[in-house]
């Protein structure tokens, strides 16, 4: 059974940093693109960032470019999201995702994690 388990969320003051992790179990995803989405209260889930199977290509939503960094460690079957200079508008549940192919294509999702809450106080 495939599981994606996110961790690293929490409460942080504006301007602070958090690093989210997503560990996959049940199978390896070293040949798949992985990524992060977020869903703020009362809003739809939206794309945040993605990374190709070998980390060679990364993709970001315009709203987080230069602020967030996605990375992966295939030896650990884990993807990370480093979030810096956090703002209250970054408050959301953050979800890890695995895509069907080795590179990122929108709407090419295969698996979701259960989400981790990030709350940024002003």
Secondary structure, 3 states (H helix, E strand, C coil): CCEEEEECCEEEECCCCEEEEEEEECCCCCCCCEEEEEECCCCCEEEEEEECCCCCCEEECHHHCCCEEEEEECCCCEEEEEECCCCHHHCEEEEEEEECCCCCCCCCEEEECCCEEEEEEC
